[in-house]
Amino acid sequence: MTGSANNIVISPVNVLWRIEASEQVDFAGLTGLDVKGKFFNISTAKDAILNYVWGDDSIEADPAPAGRVGIDFTVVGDSDTASTLATACAAAIDALGGYSASASGTVVTIYRAAVGLVTDTVDVDMGVVITVCRRGKDFDLGLLQGDIEMGAAPAYFTVTAQQSGLTPRAALYQGVESLEASTTMLETQNSQLKEIYGLYGSDGFVPSGGTEVFGIGTSKQGQNLLVDAARLVFKDVNAVDDSNNRTFMLAIPKPDSLVFSGENPRTLSVTWQGFIDDQIDSRVSALNFGDETQSGLRI
């Protein structure tokens, strides 16, 4: 039996924590009369293209807020239903570069085309209800120390039958028992630490008359941290494309130990907890091998 050295891979990886911002805009309870000439603010990225979305009935004036570019959706008449408005709004946003959008009933789901932080989507006077689904992220963990470990352990229930004694007859897949990765960050300036620790408190709190602080506190107790989850991408440094990527489709960091030394670099050990992303095709909604950037993975 012979083997091939071509099947042996020795390659470092870059680790990236990134995702496109997304939110849902709900028109429930609104009619054409409510939204014509009204608007909400939206943007493609933080400090980039600032847009506003408004209801255009060809009569009411464009609100034209300063510094923003308009996205108008057609309001046919005062009696337009909430689902009709949602469909028109989604089509208008989806037709513009930088976004993808779709409507289901009265709800418009909006995704950014690019990963990264965005300026908050805010209703001004239209009356829609906006729910943040994912905060955009684009964080490179930078230089790392030691090996990087990732693990996805499937769980299954073994079926045995009395006639066969202890002989297994079937194995029923029960989901993912554990989905974790571990990294040790070598780059530990405040800007890097803020990405990790800010998840559990604040990443931009400025006390009255003071300077910015961040850290862990109790302000977010009870909140669903998956709003701040993102894809954890292990990108093969030597690969020419994304086909060799390995990705937890959603993950949040748990900082372990911040090590100080006068002899060695300061390091931060992080355990990453993976989660199911229910917006991704269920065949790869936990762990994906290959190009995770393909829009066709989203359901």
C-alpha positions in Angstrom: 0.0 0.0 0.0 1.4 3.3 -1.0 0.6 6.9 0.1 1.1 10.2 -1.4 2.8 13.2 0.1 0.4 15.3 -1.9 -2.3 14.4 0.6 -0.3 15.9 3.5 -1.1 19.6 4.2 1.3 21.9 6.1 -0.1 25.4 6.0 -0.8 28.1 8.5 -4.2 29.8 8.6 -5.5 33.3 9.1 -8.5 33.4 11.5 -11.2 36.0 10.7 -14.4 36.8 12.6 -16.7 38.4 10.1 -20.3 38.7 9.0 -22.7 41.0 7.0 -25.0 43.2 9.1 -28.6 42.3 8.8 -31.9 43.5 10.2 -35.7 43.1 9.8 -38.0 46.0 9.1 -41.7 45.3 10.0 -44.5 47.2 8.3 -47.2 45.5 10.4 -50.2 47.9 11.1 -49.1 50.4 8.5 -50.8 51.5 5.3 -49.9 53.6 2.3 -51.3 56.6 4.1 -48.9 56.1 7.0 -45.7 55.8 5.1 -45.9 58.2 2.1 -43.3 60.9 2.4 -41.9 59.2 5.5 -38.5 57.5 5.9 -36.0 55.4 7.9 -32.2 55.6 7.8 -30.0 52.8 6.6 -26.4 52.5 5.4 -24.2 50.0 3.5 -21.3 50.3 6.0 -20.2 52.4 8.9 -19.1 55.9 7.7 -19.6 54.8 4.1 -22.7 55.2 1.9 -25.6 56.6 4.0 -29.0 55.9 2.6 -32.6 56.6 3.6 -35.7 54.6 2.5 -38.9 56.5 1.9 -42.4 56.0 0.6 -42.9 57.7 -2.7 -46.5 58.3 -3.8 -45.5 60.9 -6.4 -47.3 63.6 -4.4 -45.6 64.0 -1.0 -42.2 65.6 -1.2 -38.9 63.7 -0.9 -37.8 64.2 2.7 -34.1 64.5 1.5 -32.2 64.4 4.8 -28.8 66.0 4.5 -25.9 63.8 3.7 -27.9 60.8 2.6 -28.9 59.2 -0.7 -32.6 58.2 -1.1 -34.0 54.8 -1.9 -37.7 55.3 -2.8 -40.3 52.6 -3.0 -43.6 53.1 -4.7 -46.8 53.7 -2.7 -49.7 53.2 -5.0 -52.4 54.5 -2.8 -53.4 55.3 0.8 -54.9 51.9 1.2 -51.8 49.9 0.3 -51.5 47.0 2.8 -48.5 46.4 5.1 -47.5 43.3 3.0 -47.7 45.3 -0.2 -45.5 48.0 1.3 -43.0 45.4 2.5 -42.8 43.8 -1.0 -42.2 47.2 -2.7 -39.7 48.3 -0.1 -37.7 45.0 -0.4 -37.6 45.3 -4.2 -36.3 48.9 -4.1 -33.5 48.1 -1.6 -32.6 44.8 -3.4 -32.2 46.7 -6.7 -29.5 48.9 -5.2 -25.9 47.9 -5.0 -24.6 47.1 -1.5 -27.7 45.4 -0.2 -29.9 42.3 -0.7 -33.4 42.3 0.6 -36.5 40.1 0.6 -40.1 40.3 2.0 -42.1 37.8 3.8 -45.5 39.0 4.8 -45.1 42.4 6.4 -41.4 41.9 7.2 -38.4 43.0 5.1 -35.1 41.2 5.8 -32.1 43.2 4.7 -28.5 42.0 4.3 -25.4 44.0 3.5 -23.3 42.8 0.5 -20.0 43.3 2.4 -18.9 42.2 5.9 -18.3 44.8 8.6 -19.9 47.3 11.0 -22.7 49.5 9.8 -24.3 52.7 11.1 -27.5 51.6 12.9 -30.7 51.4 10.9 -33.1 53.8 12.6 -36.7 54.7 11.9 -37.2 58.5 11.6 -41.0 59.0 11.1 -42.3 56.0 9.0 -43.4 53.9 12.0 -41.7 50.7 11.1 -40.3 48.4 13.8 -36.6 47.5 13.2 -35.0 44.5 14.8 -31.2 43.9 14.5 -30.4 40.3 13.4 -26.6 40.5 13.2 -24.2 43.3 13.9 -21.7 43.5 11.1 -18.1 42.5 11.9 -14.8 42.3 10.0 -12.2 41.3 12.6 -8.8 39.7 11.7 -7.4 38.0 14.8 -4.0 38.9 13.6 -0.8 37.0 14.6 -1.5 33.9 16.6 0.6 31.7 18.9 0.8 28.0 18.7 -1.5 25.5 16.9 -5.1 26.4 16.2 -7.6 23.8 17.2 -11.2 23.4 16.0 -13.6 20.6 16.7 -17.1 19.6 15.7 -18.3 16.4 17.3 -21.5 14.9 15.9 -23.8 13.2 18.4 -25.9 10.1 17.6 -28.1 7.6 19.3 -27.2 4.0 18.8 -30.1 1.7 18.3 -29.9 -1.9 19.4 -32.6 -4.7 19.3 -33.2 -7.5 21.8 -32.8 -10.1 19.1 -29.3 -8.9 18.4 -28.2 -8.4 21.9 -25.8 -5.4 22.1 -25.1 -5.4 18.4 -25.8 -1.9 17.0 -28.5 -1.8 14.3 -28.7 1.9 13.6 -27.2 5.2 14.5 -29.5 8.1 14.6 -27.8 11.5 14.1 -28.8 13.8 17.0 -27.0 17.0 16.0 -23.7 18.5 17.0 -22.5 17.6 20.5 -19.8 20.2 20.6 -18.6 23.0 18.3 -15.5 24.8 19.6 -12.2 26.3 18.6 -9.3 27.7 20.5 -6.9 30.4 19.6 -4.1 32.4 21.3 -3.9 36.0 20.1 -0.5 37.6 20.0 -1.8 41.0 19.1 -3.4 42.4 22.2 -3.6 46.2 21.8 -6.8 47.8 23.1 -8.4 47.8 19.6 -8.0 43.9 19.5 -9.2 43.4 23.1 -12.2 45.6 22.5 -13.5 43.2 19.8 -13.5 40.3 22.3 -14.3 41.8 25.7 -16.8 44.4 24.3 -19.3 41.7 23.6 -19.9 41.3 27.3 -20.2 44.9 28.4 -19.4 47.9 26.2 -17.0 48.6 23.4 -17.4 52.3 23.3 -18.5 53.7 26.7 -17.2 57.2 27.5 -17.8 58.3 31.1 -19.0 61.9 31.6 -15.9 64.1 31.1 -13.7 61.1 30.6 -12.1 58.8 28.0 -13.4 55.6 26.4 -13.4 52.4 28.5 -14.5 48.9 27.7 -14.8 45.6 29.5 -17.1 43.1 31.1 -20.1 44.1 33.2 -23.7 43.3 33.9 -25.4 45.6 31.3 -26.0 42.8 28.8 -27.2 40.1 31.2 -30.2 38.3 29.7 -29.5 39.5 26.2 -29.1 37.0 23.3 -25.4 37.2 22.4 -26.1 35.7 19.0 -26.9 39.2 17.7 -23.1 39.8 18.0 -22.2 36.4 16.6 -20.3 36.1 13.3 -18.7 33.5 11.1 -15.3 32.2 12.4 -13.3 31.6 9.2 -10.1 29.6 9.1 -8.5 30.7 5.9 -5.6 28.7 4.4 -2.8 31.1 3.9 -1.4 29.2 0.9 -4.8 28.8 -0.9 -5.4 30.8 -4.0 -9.2 31.1 -3.3 -11.7 30.4 -0.5 -12.3 26.7 -1.4 -10.0 25.6 1.4 -11.8 27.7 4.1 -13.1 26.0 7.2 -15.9 28.0 8.9 -18.1 27.9 12.0 -21.1 29.6 10.5 -21.8 31.4 13.8 -19.5 31.8 16.7 -18.9 34.0 19.8 -15.7 34.3 21.7 -15.1 33.5 25.4 -11.9 35.1 26.6 -10.0 32.8 28.8 -6.7 34.2 30.1 -4.8 37.4 29.4 -1.2 36.7 30.1 1.3 39.4 31.0 5.1 38.9 30.8 8.2 41.0 30.8 9.9 38.3 28.8 7.3 37.1 26.3 4.6 38.8 24.3 1.3 39.4 26.1 -1.3 36.9 24.9 -5.0 36.3 25.1 -6.4 32.8 25.0 -9.9 32.6 23.5 -12.3 29.7 23.3 -14.8 30.1 20.4 -18.3 28.6 20.8 -20.0 27.7 17.6 -23.7 27.8 17.0 -26.2 26.8 14.3 -27.0 29.6 11.8 -30.7 29.0 10.9 -30.4 31.4 8.0 -28.0 29.1 6.3 -28.7 25.9 4.3 -29.1 23.2 7.0 -26.6 20.9 5.3 -23.8 23.3 6.4 -25.4 25.5 9.0 -22.9 24.6 11.7 -19.6 23.8 10.0 -18.7 24.5 6.4 -15.7 23.3 4.4 -15.3 25.5 1.3 -16.2 29.0 0.2 -18.5 30.4 2.9 -19.0 33.7 1.1 -21.4 32.3 -1.5 -24.8 34.0 -1.3 -26.5 30.7 -2.3 -25.8 29.3 1.1 -28.4 31.6 2.6 -31.9 30.3 2.7 
